[in-house]
Amino acid sequence: MSEFPCGDIAERFWNAAVEEIQRGYVYDEKTGEYACLVCGQGFAQGVIYPIGDSLFDAERAVREHVDRDHLPLFEYLLNMNKKYTGLTEHQKNLLRYFYQGLSDSEILAALGGGSASTIRNHRFALREREKQAKVFLALMALLEGKGQKRQKFISVPRSATMVDERFAITEEENAKILKAYFKEGPDGPLAEFPVREKRKVAVLKHIVRRFEPQRRYTEKEVNEILKAVYHDYVTLRRYLIEYGFMDRVKDGSHYWLTY
């Protein structure tokens, strides 16, 4: 099993088809690996993987991985940033009840009141949104099919706390920003921490690649990695948390990537 750099995990997720997101993994023809869309773990075609008391080929192994480590996938998707789901907390709760198979009367009891007609109206409204989403996806596919040049933007962390124009950075812009702030090369130190928000995002997204997915770091380990990047490592650490690239336990004893 292999792991992909944190930026690649987000990239794979946003480039995946709806059916691939539903099942939780994709197949990468370039690498010959099946990759988990949640954590980025890869399973190479042609390799047999021991899981529990059984042996599985790569695709079956990634399915077992998703089932064992990331279910319910429904909850993972439901809890994504509202900017991605477009759902209010009330709608999320209703979808959760629908997923659990509760009847309208059971849902009303869980909500503490209301009417059956209200639940039916919510079901209808969600179905209408599903239709709108299908039409929009079809429109975007047709637009691409016309040969329109599609501007590529940098991938946005699925855990980003604020998804707004700060993340509207094209790959070309991103390359220019990194060249300006990492004057000794992409693996060198940061010359200065940007003031402008978009530049902060580009720099932080680049810095976070120095950390490994699925690994827990102590605060001391985080500081050591960031010190090699910039003298004010405390500022870098704070912004990595604030912008949703990393998370930590309340006492600050452990940090991990959320990207």
C-alpha positions as CSV (number, residue, x, y, z in Angstrom):
1,M,0.0,0.0,0.0
2,S,1.2,3.5,-0.8
3,E,0.1,7.0,0.1
4,F,-0.3,10.0,-2.1
5,P,0.9,13.6,-1.3
6,C,-1.8,15.5,0.5
7,G,-2.4,17.9,-2.5
8,D,-2.9,14.9,-4.8
9,I,-5.7,13.5,-2.5
10,A,-7.8,16.6,-2.9
11,E,-7.0,16.7,-6.7
12,R,-8.2,13.1,-7.1
13,F,-11.3,13.7,-5.1
14,W,-12.4,16.8,-7.2
15,N,-11.6,15.1,-10.5
16,A,-13.5,11.9,-9.6
17,A,-16.8,11.1,-11.3
18,V,-20.0,11.0,-9.1
19,E,-20.0,7.2,-9.3
20,E,-16.4,7.1,-8.1
21,I,-17.1,9.4,-5.1
22,Q,-20.1,7.2,-4.2
23,R,-17.9,4.1,-4.0
24,G,-15.0,6.0,-2.3
25,Y,-12.1,5.1,-4.7
26,V,-10.7,5.7,-8.2
27,Y,-8.4,3.8,-10.5
28,D,-5.3,5.7,-11.7
29,E,-4.2,4.3,-15.1
30,K,-0.9,6.1,-14.9
31,T,0.2,4.5,-11.7
32,G,-1.8,1.3,-12.0
33,E,-3.2,1.8,-8.5
34,Y,-6.6,2.0,-6.9
35,A,-6.7,5.1,-4.6
36,C,-8.9,5.8,-1.7
37,L,-10.6,9.1,-2.2
38,V,-10.7,9.8,1.6
39,C,-7.2,9.2,2.8
40,G,-5.3,8.6,-0.5
41,Q,-4.1,5.1,0.3
42,G,-3.1,3.3,-2.9
43,F,-3.4,-0.4,-3.8
44,A,-1.3,-1.6,-6.8
45,Q,-2.8,-3.7,-9.5
46,G,-1.3,-7.2,-9.6
47,V,-0.5,-7.2,-5.8
48,I,-2.4,-9.4,-3.3
49,Y,-3.2,-7.8,0.0
50,P,-3.8,-9.6,3.3
51,I,-6.7,-8.0,5.2
52,G,-7.8,-9.8,8.3
53,D,-7.8,-13.5,7.6
54,S,-8.3,-13.1,3.8
55,L,-6.3,-12.2,0.7
56,F,-7.6,-9.7,-1.8
57,D,-6.7,-8.3,-5.2
58,A,-6.1,-4.5,-5.4
59,E,-9.7,-3.5,-6.2
60,R,-11.3,-5.7,-3.6
61,A,-8.6,-4.6,-1.1
62,V,-9.5,-0.9,-1.6
63,R,-13.2,-1.7,-1.3
64,E,-12.4,-3.5,2.0
65,H,-10.3,-0.5,3.1
66,V,-13.1,2.0,2.4
67,D,-15.7,-0.3,4.2
68,R,-13.5,-0.8,7.2
69,D,-11.9,2.6,7.7
70,H,-14.2,5.2,6.2
71,L,-17.8,4.0,6.6
72,P,-20.3,5.4,6.6
73,L,-19.1,7.2,3.5
74,F,-22.4,8.9,3.5
75,E,-21.5,10.7,6.8
76,Y,-18.1,11.8,5.5
77,L,-19.7,13.4,2.4
78,L,-22.6,14.9,4.4
79,N,-20.2,16.6,6.9
80,M,-18.2,18.3,4.2
81,N,-18.1,22.1,4.1
82,K,-21.5,23.7,3.3
83,K,-19.8,25.4,0.3
84,Y,-19.6,21.9,-1.3
85,T,-22.9,20.4,-0.2
86,G,-25.1,23.5,-0.2
87,L,-27.0,21.9,2.7
88,T,-28.3,23.6,5.8
89,E,-28.0,21.7,9.1
90,H,-31.7,20.9,9.0
91,Q,-31.4,19.5,5.6
92,K,-28.4,17.4,6.6
93,N,-30.3,16.0,9.6
94,L,-33.2,15.1,7.3
95,L,-30.9,13.4,4.8
96,R,-29.4,11.5,7.7
97,Y,-32.8,10.3,8.8
98,F,-33.7,9.3,5.3
99,Y,-30.5,7.4,5.0
100,Q,-31.3,5.5,8.2
101,G,-34.6,4.5,6.7
102,L,-36.8,6.2,9.3
103,S,-40.5,6.7,8.5
104,D,-42.0,10.2,8.4
105,S,-43.5,9.7,11.8
106,E,-40.2,8.5,13.3
107,I,-38.5,11.6,11.8
108,L,-41.1,13.9,13.3
109,A,-40.5,12.3,16.7
110,A,-36.8,12.8,16.3
111,L,-37.3,16.4,15.3
112,G,-39.6,17.0,18.3
113,G,-42.7,17.9,16.3
114,G,-44.0,19.1,12.9
115,S,-46.3,17.6,10.3
116,A,-46.0,14.8,7.9
117,S,-46.6,17.2,5.0
118,T,-43.5,19.2,6.0
119,I,-41.4,16.0,5.7
120,R,-42.9,15.2,2.3
121,N,-42.2,18.8,1.1
122,H,-38.6,18.4,2.1
123,R,-38.3,15.1,0.3
124,F,-39.8,16.8,-2.8
125,A,-37.4,19.8,-2.6
126,L,-34.4,17.5,-2.3
127,R,-35.5,15.6,-5.4
128,E,-35.8,18.8,-7.3
129,R,-32.2,19.8,-6.3
130,E,-31.1,16.4,-7.6
131,K,-32.6,17.2,-11.0
132,Q,-30.9,20.6,-11.0
133,A,-27.6,19.0,-10.2
134,K,-27.9,16.5,-13.1
135,V,-28.7,19.3,-15.6
136,F,-25.8,21.4,-14.3
137,L,-23.4,18.5,-14.7
138,A,-24.7,17.9,-18.2
139,L,-24.2,21.6,-19.1
140,M,-20.6,21.6,-17.8
141,A,-19.9,18.4,-19.8
142,L,-21.3,19.9,-23.0
143,L,-19.3,23.1,-22.4
144,E,-16.1,21.0,-22.1
145,G,-17.1,19.0,-25.2
146,K,-17.2,22.3,-27.2
147,G,-13.4,22.5,-26.8
148,Q,-13.6,25.4,-24.4
149,K,-10.3,26.0,-22.7
150,R,-10.8,25.1,-19.1
151,Q,-8.8,27.2,-16.6
152,K,-7.3,24.9,-14.1
153,F,-7.4,26.1,-10.5
154,I,-5.4,24.7,-7.6
155,S,-7.2,22.0,-5.6
156,V,-9.1,23.2,-2.5
157,P,-8.8,21.2,0.8
158,R,-12.0,19.4,1.4
159,S,-11.6,20.4,5.1
160,A,-11.1,24.1,4.3
161,T,-12.9,26.2,6.9
162,M,-13.6,29.1,4.5
163,V,-14.1,28.4,0.8
164,D,-14.1,31.7,-1.0
165,E,-12.3,33.8,-3.6
166,R,-9.0,33.2,-1.7
167,F,-8.8,29.8,-3.2
168,A,-9.6,31.1,-6.8
169,I,-5.9,30.6,-7.8
170,T,-5.1,29.3,-11.3
171,E,-2.1,26.9,-11.6
172,E,-0.3,29.6,-13.5
173,E,-0.8,32.1,-10.7
174,N,0.2,29.5,-8.2
175,A,3.5,28.9,-10.0
176,K,4.3,32.6,-10.1
177,I,3.5,33.1,-6.4
178,L,5.7,30.2,-5.3
179,K,8.6,31.4,-7.5
180,A,8.3,34.9,-5.8
181,Y,8.2,33.6,-2.2
182,F,10.5,30.5,-2.5
183,K,13.5,32.3,-4.2
184,E,15.9,29.4,-3.6
185,G,13.5,26.9,-5.2
186,P,10.3,25.1,-4.2
187,D,12.1,23.0,-1.5
188,G,14.0,26.0,-0.1
189,P,13.0,28.4,2.7
190,L,10.2,30.9,2.5
191,A,11.6,34.4,1.9
192,E,8.7,36.2,3.7
193,F,5.1,35.4,4.7
194,P,2.6,37.0,2.3
195,V,0.1,39.7,3.4
196,R,-2.4,39.1,0.6
197,E,-4.8,36.3,1.3
198,K,-4.6,34.4,-2.0
199,R,-0.8,34.4,-1.7
200,K,-1.1,33.0,1.8
201,V,-3.2,30.1,0.5
202,A,-0.8,29.3,-2.3
203,V,2.2,29.3,0.1
204,L,0.4,27.3,2.8
205,K,-0.8,24.7,0.3
206,H,2.8,24.3,-0.8
207,I,4.3,24.1,2.7
208,V,1.8,21.4,3.8
209,R,3.3,19.0,1.3
210,R,6.2,18.6,3.6
211,F,4.0,16.6,6.0
212,E,2.8,13.0,5.5
213,P,-0.8,12.0,5.2
214,Q,-2.3,9.8,7.9
215,R,0.6,10.6,10.3
216,R,0.2,12.2,13.7
217,Y,2.8,14.8,14.6
218,T,3.7,16.2,18.0
219,E,3.9,20.0,18.2
220,K,7.6,19.7,18.5
221,E,7.8,17.7,15.2
222,V,5.5,20.3,13.5
223,N,7.7,23.1,14.7
224,E,10.9,21.4,13.5
225,I,9.5,21.0,10.0
226,L,8.2,24.6,9.8
227,K,11.4,26.0,11.2
228,A,13.2,24.7,8.1
229,V,10.7,26.7,6.1
230,Y,10.5,30.0,7.9
231,H,11.8,31.6,11.1
232,D,8.2,32.5,12.3
233,Y,7.1,28.9,12.5
234,V,4.3,29.8,15.0
235,T,2.6,32.0,12.4
236,L,2.8,29.2,9.8
237,R,1.4,26.7,12.3
238,R,-1.5,29.0,13.2
239,Y,-2.5,29.6,9.6
240,L,-2.2,25.9,8.6
241,I,-4.9,25.3,11.3
242,E,-7.0,28.4,10.6
243,Y,-7.2,27.6,6.8
244,G,-8.0,24.0,7.3
245,F,-4.8,22.4,6.1
246,M,-4.1,20.8,9.5
247,D,-6.0,20.0,12.6
248,R,-5.0,19.3,16.2
249,V,-6.3,18.0,19.5
250,K,-7.4,20.8,21.9
251,D,-4.2,20.6,24.1
252,G,-2.0,20.9,21.0
253,S,-0.2,17.6,21.7
254,H,-0.9,16.1,18.3
255,Y,-1.4,17.5,14.8
256,W,-2.4,15.9,11.5
257,L,-3.2,16.7,7.9
258,T,-6.8,17.2,6.9
259,Y,-6.0,17.9,3.3
